[in-house]
Each structure stands twice: as structure tokens, then as C-alpha cells.
Amino acid sequence: LSMPLDGAAVALSVLRLREARQAS
């Protein structure tokens, strides 16, 4: 991940996945 924006996008995606698992 050379671009910082990519890192932020990955972090957000991971957080959303965790929230989805907790919701279900």
C-alpha cells in the first residue's frame, strides 16, 4: 500500500466487516 488513502480504505473496510459480523 503505497498511498495513504489505500490504507485508510482498507482500515474502514475491516472495521465495517467487523461491525457486520457483530450485527449478524
C-alpha distance (Angstrom), angle and dihedral (degrees) to the residues before:
residue distance angle dihedral
L1 . . .
S2 3.78 . .
M3 3.81 96.4 .
P4 3.84 119.3 68.2
L5 3.81 89.8 -142.5
D6 3.80 89.3 62.4
G7 3.78 90.3 53.9
A8 3.81 91.0 51.1
A9 3.80 91.2 48.5
V10 3.80 91.0 51.0
A11 3.80 91.7 48.6
L12 3.82 91.4 50.1
S13 3.81 91.5 48.0
V14 3.80 91.2 51.4
L15 3.80 92.1 48.9
R16 3.80 90.7 49.5
L17 3.81 90.9 50.1
R18 3.80 90.5 51.7
E19 3.81 91.3 48.9
A20 3.80 90.5 48.9
R21 3.80 91.0 52.9
Q22 3.81 92.0 49.2
A23 3.82 91.8 46.7
S24 3.81 91.6 52.4
